[in-house]
Structures are given as structure tokens and as C-alpha cells.
């Protein structure tokens, strides 16, 4: 079965690599590599979208990922506050109130390069729902710039 899958991937142009930091990644042809791994600061299993070209991630993306991990104590409270505010607003449009519940990190969108003002995304699920909606928080450095309730 493995050889059949390898043949099919090659025929369809699916690129798969194993990165020393990100692990197994699949290229989506839009400059993004997708994989899954453990986010060490929390132990959460997260989906990783790594913004890199056709050749795959390099040191710039690995540095950005390490910076996001090291900065977790600084950015997580800002990201959660923005996500809770977005949920509060979302519930209010339906005429109900929202009591903040624990948020679970499920996805990190890793930028092409590490920079103090880099733009990236963290996505969460709330205990209020079962897998929906997804809360997407756009970060610039450690500042939450925008939060959206997706999948509603």
C-alpha cells in the first residue's frame, strides 16, 4: 500500500518533507506547508501552517516558531482576551451572554521570517462549543490585532 500511495502522491504532485523542527509537512502549492506537532510550552497538539516557498521551511521559519514558543507567556493572554471579546460580541448579536471558558490552542500559522513585529495567527477552540466555532486571532508580535469567530 505504501508504494501505491507514494506513486499517487508523485502523480498528483503532492510534496511531503520531514523537517527537523516541524516534522512531517505537506505542501499545499500556495506557499504553505501543513503539519501537526506538539507545542512545547503547553503540550497541545497543534496544526502548523508554515509559510515557506516550494523548497520548504528554512532557518527563518524555525526561528519564528521558536520565538512564538518562547513568547508564549507574553502573547497568550492578549490572544485569549481578544478571542473572548470576539465571542462576547458574537453571542451578543444573538441576544445571549457569554461566560469566558477555557480556550485550547489548535493551530499556529508560522510566518516566513522572525521579526519583533511579525504577523502570525493563533487559532483556538472554546470549551463552550464542541469543535466549533474556531477562533482565529491575528497577532503582530505579541499584540492581538484582530480576532474572528469562524465556522459559524
TAGI-V269926 format. One line per field, one symbol per residue. ss: DSSP state (H for helix, E for strand, C for the rest). phi: phi as a letter, one per 20 degrees, with the letter a starting at -180 (. if undefined). Layout:
ss: ???
phi: ???
This chain:
ss: CHHHHHHHHHHHCCCEEEECCCEEEEECCCCEEEEEEEECCCCEEEEEEEECCCCCCCHHHHHHHHHHHHCHHHHHHHHHHHHHHHHHHHHHHCCCCCCCCCEEEEEEEECCCCCCCCEEEEEEEECCCCCCCEEEEEEECCEEEEEEEECC
phi: .ffffffffffemfdccdefdenfcdedmdncddbbaeegfdmfecedddfbfgfnfcffffffffffffegfeegfffffffffffgfffffemcdcegcgddfcbcdeffbeagdgdbccdcddffcdmbeedddedcmddfeaccedmd
